[in-house]
Amino acid sequence: MDHLNIDQLKQVPWNSRFISGPEVPPEPLPQKIPDMIKVPFMKRDRQFSLFYTWLEIVRLVGNNGPLKILDAACGRGQIVQILKFYGHDVTGADIVDCFCADKTIPFVQTDLDQTFPFPDNSFDAVINSTALHYLKSSEDFFSETKRVLKPNGRIIFSISNISNLGGRYYFFRTGKITEYSSSILTRKNFLYPHYIFELLKSLGFTVENISGNVPISNFRIKLFALFFGKFLFKSSDPVIKYSNAFIISAILNK
């Protein structure tokens, strides 16, 4: 988004243009985006966590194109539209057809728990934003991603960071791992980020970058960190300690 003008930002199919309600993650007004993306990580507004996840994914893809990219679980096509403006050749895929991006962008309605409807070695990059926890099998998803990626292709995705200070405070206070449903908690791709790193390694990927979306620190968590942090969390990296999600980029060595 760093390289888009206001007119282009207004054309992105933000959720707010089509739906509203308390469960819809808030998105910034297009005219506010240029200032928001300049805000340092630790001062980002947490209510726009999904927006900042998209921002980090787009930054990891870059604007040096054209690359052939698959957005697996593209939703309305926000990231797809942005990458199209960057000059990339993008295809969107999702189990539900609510695609609202440029009609010239290919969209395929498909179940990503099944075999991807694309040939081997089709894409330079596969992206997945905030959707891995909906899948039945992270193993199948990453295996299919490997199949459709070209040699030295990249996967860029986000995953919940449940081991941050906020997550540890929540467990300390409630005895529960997260507030999410038990059905989601049974999936290794949600519970164990390090399991994903090992899975990527076993499939021939090398993690090249880990970034975060927004800080989750608040007054209570800061008190928790003051009294217990030195025993429970030794890292000084704000992404590891405070981000509520990891955004990961990994290269396929094949």
Phi and psi in degrees as a GROMACS rama.xvg file:
@    title "Ramachandran Plot"
@    xaxis  label "Phi"
@    yaxis  label "Psi"
@TYPE xy
-59.1235  -26.8506  ASP-2
-107.909  13.5139  HIS-3
-102.247  146.746  LEU-4
-89.3342  173.954  ASN-5
-61.7991  -40.5774  ILE-6
-61.7315  -39.8043  ASP-7
-68.1411  -41.8927  GLN-8
-61.1763  -34.0541  LEU-9
-70.0319  -22.5578  LYS-10
-84.1714  -12.8196  GLN-11
-64.8418  134.428  VAL-12
-78.2085  67.2433  PRO-13
-58.7343  146.617  TRP-14
-55.0429  -37.8047  ASN-15
-61.9224  -17.9939  SER-16
-78.4701  -16.1967  ARG-17
-124.285  -30.6055  PHE-18
-141.275  160.729  ILE-19
-148.148  166.311  SER-20
140.525  167.303  GLY-21
-66.0937  -22.2081  PRO-22
-92.092  -3.41218  GLU-23
-85.4284  120  VAL-24
-58.6175  131.976  PRO-25
-65.6726  145.726  PRO-26
-126.588  144.834  GLU-27
-72.5792  155.22  PRO-28
-66.1337  141.6  LEU-29
-51.1326  -39.3631  PRO-30
-70.0245  -15.3615  GLN-31
-92.1606  -14.2561  LYS-32
-61.2838  -44.3832  ILE-33
-55.0554  -35.4857  PRO-34
-78.3544  -37.1444  ASP-35
-64.8835  -36.9251  MET-36
-75.1702  -9.18926  ILE-37
-91.1848  -8.09465  LYS-38
-69.7126  132.001  VAL-39
-58.1139  152.187  PRO-40
-50.141  -50.7667  PHE-41
-71.4523  -6.13601  MET-42
-112.257  7.71536  LYS-43
-66.4448  147.273  ARG-44
-78.9523  119.253  ASP-45
-65.3788  -22.8591  ARG-46
-67.8133  -16.4449  GLN-47
-105.108  35.9879  PHE-48
-61.2341  -39.1494  SER-49
-66.7547  -41.461  LEU-50
-58.8213  -44.4836  PHE-51
-70.3415  -27.4901  TYR-52
-64.1777  -45.9301  THR-53
-60.2714  -41.6618  TRP-54
-59.0426  -45.634  LEU-55
-67.1679  -37.1866  GLU-56
-63.952  -46.1795  ILE-57
-61.3209  -40.4246  VAL-58
-64.9271  -37.0147  ARG-59
-69.7895  -33.9723  LEU-60
-66.156  -46.2526  VAL-61
85.5369  171.317  GLY-62
-111.681  17.755  ASN-63
-92.3291  86.6817  ASN-64
-112.952  -164.874  GLY-65
-86.3012  138.817  PRO-66
-110.611  149.848  LEU-67
-92.0463  116.791  LYS-68
-126.826  138.492  ILE-69
-108.543  123.494  LEU-70
-96.5783  100.17  ASP-71
-85.6042  112.792  ALA-72
79.2279  62.1828  ALA-73
-83.4835  -13.4971  CYS-74
61.6884  -132.405  GLY-75
-77.4911  -11.678  ARG-76
99.0298  27.4057  GLY-77
-61.3591  -53.6093  GLN-78
-66.3474  -39.1009  ILE-79
-57.4708  -45.5699  VAL-80
-64.7279  -42.1375  GLN-81
-61.9882  -45.3159  ILE-82
-68.7817  -28.9113  LEU-83
-63.4082  -43.6672  LYS-84
-62.3832  -30.0132  PHE-85
-73.894  -8.91528  TYR-86
98.0461  9.48979  GLY-87
-85.4643  156.726  HIS-88
-94.2752  100.056  ASP-89
-112.786  141.426  VAL-90
-123.166  133.814  THR-91
-100.955  145.98  GLY-92
-142.688  138.72  ALA-93
-163.265  158.162  ASP-94
-76.2017  -24.9166  ILE-95
-113.438  137.056  VAL-96
-92.7064  92.4499  ASP-97
-124.214  26.3043  CYS-98
-67.5166  126.705  PHE-99
-129.089  13.2187  CYS-100
-79.7389  -175.463  ALA-101
-48.5597  130.896  ASP-102
-65.8188  -13.6555  LYS-103
-80.2627  -9.85475  THR-104
-86.512  124.973  ILE-105
-63.5789  137.776  PRO-106
-130.898  135.382  PHE-107
-123.528  121.25  VAL-108
-84.3932  116.591  GLN-109
-155.632  154.78  THR-110
-88.1381  113.326  ASP-111
-75.9121  -2.14708  LEU-112
-82.6153  -8.21367  ASP-113
-105.558  -179.208  GLN-114
-61.1562  130.901  THR-115
-64.2866  137.328  PHE-116
-81.7473  48.8049  PRO-117
-136.339  147.375  PHE-118
-68.2085  165.246  PRO-119
-59.3432  150.132  ASP-120
54.6173  45.6637  ASN-121
-94.1993  -28.1183  SER-122
-127.558  149.401  PHE-123
-81.0187  -26.8309  ASP-124
-152.394  146.994  ALA-125
-123.036  131.455  VAL-126
-120.568  152.54  ILE-127
-148.961  117.776  ASN-128
-111.233  114.778  SER-129
54.6628  42.1126  THR-130
-136.804  -6.05695  ALA-131
-60.2643  -33.0123  LEU-132
-71.8415  -10.5314  HIS-133
-84.2817  -14.9773  TYR-134
-82.1181  152.464  LEU-135
-76.8895  -30.9286  LYS-136
-144.181  113.231  SER-137
-67.5902  -32.2933  SER-138
-60.7472  -46.5627  GLU-139
-65.369  -40.1168  ASP-140
-62.8666  -47.5923  PHE-141
-70.767  -30.8872  PHE-142
-65.8424  -42.8644  SER-143
-67.2273  -36.7595  GLU-144
-60.7724  -44.272  THR-145
-58.8054  -41.8477  LYS-146
-63.3943  -42.0387  ARG-147
-86.5369  -9.83494  VAL-148
-81.4506  145.684  LEU-149
-75.399  163.412  LYS-150
-54.0769  135.337  PRO-151
65.8259  18.8678  ASN-152
-71.867  169.746  GLY-153
-125.79  145.528  ARG-154
-111.964  134.311  ILE-155
-129.308  121.936  ILE-156
-152.002  166.557  PHE-157
-115.758  151.71  SER-158
-149.867  144.721  ILE-159
-63.1655  141.559  SER-160
-104.903  84.6217  ASN-161
-83.2617  -5.79684  ILE-162
-99.1492  9.37286  SER-163
-73.2139  178.856  ASN-164
-61.8468  -36.3027  LEU-165
-63.9092  -42.6182  GLY-166
-64.8882  -38.6012  GLY-167
-70.723  -35.8065  ARG-168
-65.2175  -41.7393  TYR-169
-61.1419  -42.4955  TYR-170
-66.4658  -41.6152  PHE-171
-60.8687  -37.9899  PHE-172
-82.6466  -34.9886  ARG-173
-116.209  -20.73  THR-174
80.242  3.8712  GLY-175
-106.67  151.23  LYS-176
-72.7359  -47.4414  ILE-177
-149.199  174.924  THR-178
-83.7168  -1.93089  GLU-179
-75.85  164.954  TYR-180
-67.2425  156.494  SER-181
-64.7407  -27.9548  SER-182
-65.1071  -37.2555  SER-183
-71.9663  -34.6267  ILE-184
-68.8941  -15.0344  LEU-185
-80.3927  -4.35953  THR-186
-98.8206  123.596  ARG-187
-61.6233  -31.6616  LYS-188
-66.6167  -20.7518  ASN-189
-92.1035  -41.084  PHE-190
-76.3365  -38.5875  LEU-191
-124.723  88.5279  TYR-192
-55.0778  -37.2996  PRO-193
-67.4363  -26.8222  HIS-194
-62.8885  -39.4385  TYR-195
-63.1093  -40.8858  ILE-196
-61.141  -41.6643  PHE-197
-68.1628  -38.0467  GLU-198
-63.5174  -44.9908  LEU-199
-58.7277  -44.3498  LEU-200
-61.0168  -42.4524  LYS-201
-65.9175  -25.4335  SER-202
-90.5406  -2.36939  LEU-203
98.3789  14.4767  GLY-204
-92.5348  150.127  PHE-205
-120.336  120.252  THR-206
-68.5159  125.479  VAL-207
-108.063  -20.6603  GLU-208
-157.44  139.217  ASN-209
-131.006  122.023  ILE-210
-127.693  178.093  SER-211
-122.477  172.577  GLY-212
-103.438  -61.4484  ASN-213
-142.829  154.981  VAL-214
-76.949  150.664  PRO-215
-115.11  11.1675  ILE-216
-64.6663  139.603  SER-217
-143.72  -176.622  ASN-218
-60.5586  -45.357  PHE-219
-65.6163  -41.1017  ARG-220
-67.2054  -35.9782  ILE-221
-64.8172  -38.4437  LYS-222
-65.3355  -41.6286  LEU-223
-60.477  -43.3297  PHE-224
-65.7287  -36.8556  ALA-225
-62.2513  -42.1693  LEU-226
-90.1674  -31.8928  PHE-227
-121.476  -13.2348  PHE-228
-58.956  -39.2  GLY-229
-68.1416  -19.8554  LYS-230
-93.1471  -29.956  PHE-231
-102.425  -19.5264  LEU-232
-151.54  107.615  PHE-233
-89.6094  -18.9968  LYS-234
-66.8321  141.7  SER-235
-101.907  2.91921  SER-236
-74.1217  117.878  ASP-237
-61.8175  -29.7482  PRO-238
-64.1383  -45.5998  VAL-239
-69.7146  -41.3001  ILE-240
-78.5941  -37.2981  LYS-241
-119.115  -20.8999  TYR-242
-70.4706  139.837  SER-243
-87.4718  -1.03548  ASN-244
-153.173  147.863  ALA-245
-94.1348  141.55  PHE-246
-114.885  118.596  ILE-247
-118.053  137.448  ILE-248
-121.048  130.542  SER-249
-136.78  142.129  ALA-250
-100.599  137.839  ILE-251
-88.676  122.666  LEU-252
-96.7591  84.6074  ASN-253
